[in-house]
Amino acid sequence: MKLLVTDLEGVEHSIEAMANWTVMEIIRDGDLPMRAECGGSCACATCHVYIAQEWVNRLPSMEEEERGTLDGGFEIEPNSRLSCQLIMTPDLDGLKVTLTNDSSN
C-alpha cells in the first residue's frame, strides 16, 4: 500500500504504508516532518493534515473527540483531519494528504 504525502514545498512523496498503522505513524516512519506532540492520543492538533478532495468521503467519519481536538488547530478546512485518527487499510491504498503548518513546524 502507498500513502501519498505532499510536503509544505508542494513536493509529493510516496511512502510505503503498513496496514493498521495510523497515517501519522506512516508519515513519521517515512522521515517526513510530523510534530505529533501527543504521540497519537488525540490530545493536540499537531498531526493535522489536509485530505485530498477525492478521498474526503471515502474516510471513516470523524469522531467527536477528533472534532473537538481539531478545533484547537490553525487553518482548519473542511478537508482537515488528524492523521493520528486515520488507520491505514487496503481501502485507503493511494490516500493523498498534505502536511500543514500545524504538523510540520
N, C-alpha and C positions, 0 to 999 in steps of 0.2 A: 504494500500500500504506500501511497505517496501523500504528503501534505505539502501544499504549495504556499510559501510564505513570502510576502513582499515586505522588504525592509523599508526604513524611513527614506532611503535614497531612491526608492522605486525599483530596486532590483529584486526579481523573483528567484527564490531558492526552492529547489525540490528536495524534500527531506524524506528519507525512509521512515515510515510510520509503523510503530508497533501496535497491534490490536490491544485494546483495553488500557492503553496509556492515555493520559489526558493530552490535549493539544498543547498545553503549557509544557508538559514534560518533554514532548517530542521537539518542540522549538528549542528548549534548553539543551537537549541532547544533540541537536543539530548545530550547536555552537552559535546560535543567533542570540542577540541581546534580549533577555526576558527577565525583568526585575523579579516579579512574583514573590514579593517580600513575605507574604504569609505562608508560602510553601504549598499553596493549593487548598487552603482551608476556607476559601470564600470569605475572607475577612478583610480584604483590601481590593483595590481595583487595578493593581499593578501588573496584571496579566491581561488587561483589556486589549482586545483585537477587534478589527472590523471584518465582518464576514462578507465575501463576495456575494452580490445580489442573487446570483443564480443558485446559491446554497442556502440562503436565509430560511426559506420554507421547508428545507429538507432536514434541518436540525431538530433535535428534540426541543420541546417548549422550554422556555426559561422558567425556572422555579422562583418562588417569591424571594428566597434568600439571595439568589443571584441578582435579581432585580434590585433589591434593596442595597446590596453592596455596590453594584454598578452605578447607582445614583451618586456615589462618592467619587466617581471618576471625572475626568475632564473630557471635553469634546465628544460627549456621548451622542451617538447617531442611532437611527432606527435599526441599523445592522450591527450594533455593538454587542459583544458578548465577552464573558470572562472565559479565557482559554482553559482555566483550571476546571471548569464545569462541563467541558465538552470531551466526551470519551470517544476515542477513535475506534471505529468499527469498519468492517468491509463496505458498508453502505456509504461511508464518508471518504472512500478512496478518491483522491484528487481534490479534496476540500481546499479551498483557497481562502486565506486570511491575510490581513495586512496589519503589521505592527503599528502601535500608536505611541504617542509621546508618553502616555501613562506607563506603557510596558517597557519602553526602550531607554528611558533616561535614568 
